[in-house]
Amino acid sequence: MVTKKSFYDSATERLMKQVRSMALPADFETRYDLSEMVLRFREAFKDPIIREQVLSHKYEASRLKEERFSAGFCGIASYTWNHLFRMPDRSEIWRLKQYSNNKNIYGLVNHVWLENVFDGSILDLSFDQSIDSQGKIVEIPYSLGQYADSHFNFQRAFNFASHINVDLEGIVFINNLFNQRN
């Protein structure tokens, strides 16, 4: 029998494989390993202290009961990833995409994910948050997405990142400085 925990762990493995196989520009350098960072993010999603500090409490009881650990983290995770992994000139590799008030297609009403600016591939660090009554992942309607700006201060993401030992606030500050120059 597949448990929700093993389902979550399988989704994490799937994401780690995805980032390992990505074709990234030759001049891309980072101080963080992509697959290790996926693991750190996904482990942090399960941490009750982090959940308490960064998520809306409105839906928290149902998320925990259903063990939907990635639910509620789409914007936080996407924003954090967008700023952590950039080109040497601080330009984006992954742009934020989102949709809001989806009432036409079954699934998440609001969602945020990443799209690679070079090849258009999707990186959704919380793709497994929407599960139907049979326990299957609901396909997310990425076609509904619009690009979103990442040049703002997002305190909940800063709090999240501090728990995984990343100074995201400093990184965002530098990214925004470089962005203002260009």
C-alpha positions as CSV (number, residue, x, y, z in Angstrom):
1,M,0.0,0.0,0.0
2,V,1.3,3.4,-1.0
3,T,1.2,5.8,2.0
4,K,0.9,9.6,1.7
5,K,4.4,9.9,3.1
6,S,5.9,7.6,0.4
7,F,3.9,9.4,-2.2
8,Y,5.4,12.7,-1.0
9,D,8.9,11.2,-1.0
10,S,8.4,9.9,-4.5
11,A,7.4,13.3,-5.7
12,T,10.5,14.7,-4.1
13,E,12.7,12.1,-5.9
14,R,10.9,13.0,-9.1
15,L,11.8,16.7,-8.7
16,M,15.4,15.8,-7.8
17,K,15.8,13.8,-11.0
18,Q,14.2,16.6,-13.0
19,V,16.7,19.2,-11.8
20,R,19.6,16.8,-12.3
21,S,18.7,16.3,-15.9
22,M,18.1,20.0,-16.8
23,A,20.1,21.5,-19.5
24,L,21.3,24.8,-18.1
25,P,23.5,27.5,-19.8
26,A,27.2,26.8,-19.8
27,D,28.0,30.0,-17.8
28,F,25.5,29.2,-15.0
29,E,27.2,28.8,-11.7
30,T,25.7,28.5,-8.2
31,R,26.9,28.0,-4.7
32,Y,23.9,25.6,-4.1
33,D,23.4,22.1,-5.6
34,L,20.0,22.1,-7.3
35,S,19.0,18.5,-6.3
36,E,20.2,19.1,-2.7
37,M,18.2,22.3,-2.6
38,V,15.1,20.5,-3.8
39,L,15.6,18.0,-0.9
40,R,16.1,20.9,1.6
41,F,13.0,22.6,0.4
42,R,10.8,19.5,0.5
43,E,12.1,18.5,4.0
44,A,11.4,22.1,5.2
45,F,7.8,21.8,3.9
46,K,7.2,19.1,6.5
47,D,8.7,21.0,9.5
48,P,5.9,22.1,11.8
49,I,7.8,25.2,13.0
50,I,8.4,26.4,9.5
51,R,4.8,25.7,8.6
52,E,3.6,27.7,11.6
53,Q,5.7,30.7,10.7
54,V,5.2,31.0,6.9
55,L,1.8,29.4,5.9
56,S,-1.7,30.7,6.2
57,H,-3.3,29.0,9.1
58,K,-6.7,28.9,7.4
59,Y,-6.1,25.5,5.6
60,E,-3.4,24.1,7.8
61,A,-5.4,21.5,9.7
62,S,-6.7,19.9,6.5
63,R,-3.3,20.0,4.8
64,L,-1.6,18.2,7.7
65,K,-4.5,15.6,8.1
66,E,-4.1,14.8,4.4
67,E,-0.3,15.0,4.6
68,R,-0.2,17.4,1.7
69,F,3.1,18.9,2.9
70,S,3.8,21.0,-0.2
71,A,0.4,22.7,-0.2
72,G,0.7,26.3,0.6
73,F,4.3,26.6,-0.4
74,C,4.0,27.2,-4.1
75,G,4.7,31.0,-4.0
76,I,7.3,30.8,-1.3
77,A,9.2,28.0,-2.9
78,S,9.1,29.5,-6.4
79,Y,10.1,33.0,-5.3
80,T,13.0,31.5,-3.2
81,W,14.2,29.3,-6.1
82,N,13.9,32.2,-8.6
83,H,16.3,34.3,-6.5
84,L,18.7,31.6,-5.5
85,F,19.4,30.3,-9.0
86,R,20.3,33.1,-11.4
87,M,22.9,33.8,-14.1
88,P,26.2,35.5,-13.1
89,D,24.7,38.8,-14.2
90,R,21.7,38.1,-11.8
91,S,19.3,37.7,-14.7
92,E,16.6,35.1,-14.2
93,I,16.9,31.5,-15.2
94,W,13.4,30.6,-14.0
95,R,10.6,33.2,-14.2
96,L,7.6,33.1,-11.9
97,K,4.3,32.2,-13.4
98,Q,1.0,32.1,-11.7
99,Y,-2.7,32.0,-12.1
100,S,-5.4,33.2,-9.7
101,N,-9.1,32.5,-9.2
102,N,-9.1,29.4,-11.5
103,K,-12.8,28.4,-11.4
104,N,-12.9,26.9,-14.9
105,I,-10.6,23.9,-14.6
106,Y,-10.6,21.4,-11.7
107,G,-7.7,21.7,-9.4
108,L,-5.9,24.5,-7.6
109,V,-7.7,27.9,-7.6
110,N,-4.4,29.8,-7.2
111,H,-0.9,28.5,-8.0
112,V,2.7,29.7,-8.6
113,W,5.5,27.8,-10.4
114,L,8.6,28.4,-12.4
115,E,9.3,28.5,-16.1
116,N,12.8,28.2,-17.6
117,V,13.5,31.3,-19.7
118,F,15.8,29.4,-22.0
119,D,13.7,26.4,-23.0
120,G,10.2,27.0,-21.5
121,S,10.3,23.9,-19.3
122,I,8.2,23.9,-16.1
123,L,9.7,23.5,-12.6
124,D,6.9,23.2,-10.1
125,L,8.3,22.5,-6.6
126,S,4.9,21.9,-5.2
127,F,3.2,20.0,-8.1
128,D,2.0,17.3,-5.8
129,Q,-0.2,19.6,-3.6
130,S,-3.4,19.0,-5.5
131,I,-4.7,15.5,-5.0
132,D,-8.1,14.1,-6.0
133,S,-10.3,11.9,-3.9
134,Q,-8.5,8.8,-5.3
135,G,-5.1,10.1,-4.2
136,K,-3.9,10.9,-7.6
137,I,-2.2,14.1,-8.5
138,V,-4.4,16.6,-10.3
139,E,-2.8,18.0,-13.4
140,I,-2.1,21.6,-13.0
141,P,-3.4,23.9,-15.8
142,Y,-0.1,25.6,-16.5
143,S,-1.6,27.0,-19.7
144,L,-3.6,29.5,-17.5
145,G,-0.4,31.1,-16.2
146,Q,0.8,34.6,-16.5
147,Y,4.3,35.9,-15.8
148,A,4.7,37.5,-12.4
149,D,7.3,40.0,-11.2
150,S,9.9,38.6,-8.7
151,H,11.4,42.0,-7.7
152,F,9.7,42.5,-4.4
153,N,10.4,41.7,-0.8
154,F,8.5,38.5,0.4
155,Q,8.9,38.2,4.2
156,R,7.4,34.7,4.3
157,A,9.9,33.5,1.8
158,F,12.7,35.2,3.8
159,N,11.5,33.4,6.9
160,F,11.4,30.1,5.0
161,A,14.9,30.5,3.6
162,S,16.4,31.4,7.0
163,H,15.2,28.0,8.3
164,I,17.2,26.3,5.5
165,N,20.3,28.5,6.3
166,V,20.0,30.8,3.3
167,D,20.1,34.6,3.5
168,L,17.5,35.2,0.9
169,E,16.9,38.8,2.0
170,G,20.5,39.6,1.1
171,I,20.3,37.7,-2.2
172,V,17.1,39.5,-3.2
173,F,18.6,42.8,-2.3
174,I,21.6,42.1,-4.6
175,N,19.5,40.7,-7.4
176,N,17.3,43.8,-7.3
177,L,20.3,46.1,-7.4
178,F,21.6,44.3,-10.5
179,N,18.1,44.4,-12.0
180,Q,17.9,48.2,-11.5
181,R,21.2,48.7,-13.4
182,N,20.0,46.8,-16.4
